[in-house]
Amino acid sequence: MTITVNISDTNLAELLAKVEAGEEIILARGDVPVARLAPVAADDNERRKNAIEDILAFRARMPKITQEEIAEWKAIGRR
């Protein structure tokens, strides 16, 4: 079920409770829709978890960078 609400008439806690219950909320400014609140699908959570694990694995494979290297890069960027 989709509900359209006016932004000025919203109570975020109530809207989030409806979204947690499975409803989709369209936020409108006057008659113009500007945002959608929808439940996060379980596969989205799994995809995010996998992306984080991939990033951490990539960082573990990268060579370590010293503070001196970072300072040198910053100095080069300021030239």
PASEBA-1860 file (N, C-alpha, C; in nm, 3 decimals):
! residues 79
1> MTITVNIS> 0.084/-0.118/0.000/0.000/0.000/0.000/0.088/0.124/0.000 ~ 0.058/0.221/-0.082/0.133/0.345/-0.089/0.050/0.457/-0.029 ~ 0.114/0.537/0.056/0.049/0.650/0.121/0.122/0.776/0.078 ~ 0.050/0.880/0.039/0.112/1.009/0.007/0.082/1.105/0.120 ~ 0.186/1.169/0.173/0.168/1.263/0.284/0.235/1.395/0.250 ~ 0.186/1.501/0.308/0.246/1.632/0.293/0.362/1.642/0.390 ~ 0.474/1.692/0.345/0.595/1.699/0.427/0.570/1.774/0.558 ~ 0.496/1.881/0.553/0.475/1.962/0.674/0.386/1.892/0.776
9> DTNLAELL> 0.313/1.789/0.735/0.222/1.719/0.826/0.279/1.587/0.877 ~ 0.409/1.565/0.864/0.465/1.434/0.894/0.519/1.423/1.036 ~ 0.512/1.303/1.088/0.577/1.266/1.212/0.666/1.148/1.174 ~ 0.797/1.169/1.174/0.890/1.069/1.123/0.875/0.934/1.193 ~ 0.856/0.933/1.323/0.844/0.807/1.396/0.724/0.727/1.347 ~ 0.612/0.796/1.324/0.493/0.727/1.275/0.515/0.673/1.134 ~ 0.581/0.754/1.050/0.608/0.709/0.913/0.700/0.589/0.911 ~ 0.804/0.591/0.994/0.896/0.477/0.999/0.827/0.351/1.048
17> AKVEAGEE> 0.735/0.366/1.142/0.659/0.250/1.190/0.578/0.189/1.075 ~ 0.519/0.275/0.992/0.442/0.225/0.878/0.534/0.157/0.777 ~ 0.651/0.215/0.754/0.746/0.155/0.661/0.793/0.020/0.713 ~ 0.821/0.011/0.843/0.862/-0.117/0.903/0.752/-0.221/0.889 ~ 0.628/-0.176/0.884/0.515/-0.269/0.868/0.495/-0.309/0.722 ~ 0.580/-0.254/0.632/0.574/-0.294/0.494/0.511/-0.194/0.398 ~ 0.470/-0.079/0.447/0.407/0.019/0.360/0.512/0.108/0.294 ~ 0.476/0.163/0.180/0.561/0.258/0.111/0.498/0.396/0.129
25> IILARGDV> 0.582/0.495/0.161/0.533/0.630/0.186/0.593/0.723/0.081 ~ 0.510/0.802/0.017/0.555/0.907/-0.075/0.542/1.039/-0.002 ~ 0.652/1.112/0.009/0.650/1.244/0.071/0.633/1.348/-0.039 ~ 0.540/1.439/-0.018/0.512/1.541/-0.119/0.521/1.679/-0.059 ~ 0.564/1.772/-0.140/0.563/1.913/-0.103/0.449/1.973/-0.185 ~ 0.338/1.999/-0.117/0.217/2.037/-0.189/0.168/1.916/-0.268 ~ 0.155/1.931/-0.399/0.113/1.819/-0.484/0.230/1.753/-0.555 ~ 0.353/1.794/-0.524/0.470/1.743/-0.594/0.542/1.638/-0.510
33> PVARLAPV> 0.545/1.513/-0.555/0.619/1.409/-0.483/0.769/1.441/-0.484 ~ 0.834/1.429/-0.368/0.977/1.460/-0.359/1.062/1.346/-0.305 ~ 1.001/1.249/-0.238/1.081/1.140/-0.181/0.992/1.018/-0.157 ~ 1.058/0.904/-0.145/0.988/0.779/-0.118/1.056/0.710/0.000 ~ 0.977/0.669/0.097/1.026/0.587/0.208/0.973/0.446/0.183 ~ 1.062/0.351/0.176/1.020/0.214/0.150/1.105/0.119/0.234 ~ 1.050/0.003/0.267/1.128/-0.094/0.344/1.250/-0.139/0.266 ~ 1.359/-0.165/0.336/1.479/-0.218/0.273/1.460/-0.368/0.257
41> AADDNERR> 1.477/-0.413/0.135/1.461/-0.556/0.108/1.576/-0.634/0.172 ~ 1.549/-0.756/0.211/1.650/-0.840/0.277/1.771/-0.858/0.187 ~ 1.751/-0.870/0.054/1.864/-0.888/-0.035/1.951/-0.762/-0.042 ~ 1.893/-0.643/-0.017/1.972/-0.521/-0.010/2.071/-0.529/0.107 ~ 2.023/-0.578/0.221/2.111/-0.592/0.337/2.225/-0.688/0.307 ~ 2.195/-0.798/0.240/2.297/-0.897/0.206/2.397/-0.837/0.106 ~ 2.347/-0.761/0.010/2.435/-0.698/-0.089/2.528/-0.598/-0.021 ~ 2.475/-0.520/0.074/2.559/-0.424/0.147/2.666/-0.497/0.228
49> KNAIEDIL> 2.626/-0.604/0.294/2.721/-0.682/0.374/2.833/-0.737/0.285 ~ 2.797/-0.790/0.168/2.897/-0.843/0.076/2.989/-0.733/0.025 ~ 2.934/-0.615/-0.004/3.016/-0.504/-0.051/3.117/-0.462/0.055 ~ 3.074/-0.455/0.179/3.165/-0.419/0.289/3.275/-0.522/0.303 ~ 3.239/-0.650/0.295/3.340/-0.757/0.305/3.440/-0.748/0.189 ~ 3.391/-0.717/0.069/3.480/-0.702/-0.047/3.577/-0.586/-0.027 ~ 3.527/-0.475/0.025/3.613/-0.358/0.048/3.720/-0.391/0.152 ~ 3.679/-0.457/0.260/3.776/-0.492/0.365/3.881/-0.589/0.312
57> AFRARMPK> 3.841/-0.685/0.228/3.936/-0.779/0.170/4.032/-0.706/0.076 ~ 3.981/-0.612/-0.003/4.066/-0.533/-0.092/4.169/-0.454/-0.012 ~ 4.122/-0.389/0.095/4.214/-0.310/0.178/4.321/-0.396/0.242 ~ 4.285/-0.520/0.278/4.383/-0.610/0.340/4.492/-0.649/0.241 ~ 4.461/-0.652/0.110/4.559/-0.689/0.008/4.647/-0.572/-0.033 ~ 4.606/-0.451/-0.005/4.681/-0.333/-0.047/4.804/-0.313/0.042 ~ 4.911/-0.258/-0.016/5.029/-0.232/0.067/4.998/-0.125/0.171 ~ 5.065/-0.135/0.283/5.045/-0.038/0.390/5.107/0.096/0.350
65> ITQEEIAE> 5.043/0.204/0.389/5.089/0.339/0.356/5.130/0.407/0.485 ~ 5.246/0.471/0.480/5.295/0.539/0.600/5.241/0.682/0.607 ~ 5.251/0.739/0.725/5.208/0.878/0.742/5.297/0.972/0.661 ~ 5.424/0.935/0.644/5.515/1.017/0.565/5.470/1.022/0.419 ~ 5.426/0.907/0.367/5.378/0.903/0.228/5.254/0.992/0.211 ~ 5.165/0.984/0.307/5.044/1.065/0.300/5.079/1.213/0.305 ~ 5.172/1.251/0.394/5.214/1.391/0.405/5.278/1.437/0.274 ~ 5.357/1.349/0.211/5.421/1.384/0.084/5.315/1.407/-0.025
73> WKAIGRR> 5.214/1.320/-0.030/5.107/1.334/-0.131/5.032/1.465/-0.109 ~ 5.008/1.499/0.018/4.938/1.624/0.048/5.021/1.744/0.001 ~ 5.153/1.737/0.025/5.241/1.846/-0.016/5.243/1.859/-0.168 ~ 5.245/1.747/-0.238/5.242/1.750/-0.385/5.113/1.814/-0.433 ~ 5.003/1.782/-0.369/4.875/1.838/-0.407/4.862/1.986/-0.385 ~ 4.945/2.040/-0.295/4.940/2.183/-0.265/5.028/2.265/-0.358 ~ 5.109/2.199/-0.439/5.202/2.272/-0.527/5.129/2.335/-0.641
END
